[in-house]
């Protein structure tokens, strides 16, 4: 139980560090970093993963997860689910 809570705390602090790093970037730096991430993802896709050890595969997975978090932080924005849109429309219909 204790180990799970410490992992969660580390994950949230990692996200905070990523957000702080992205906040300090200019728009051109963000674009360059997104291109670097895309290039690295293509390299990983092209790899022959059958020859990798279990530890190497885990490291690749972690790297991809971290890059995904960073890309989401760079893109930012607000995303509304389909259910959220339906609820908003229904509320507008009821009110009006």
Order of alpha helices (4+ residues) and beta strands (2+ residues): alpha-alpha-alpha-alpha
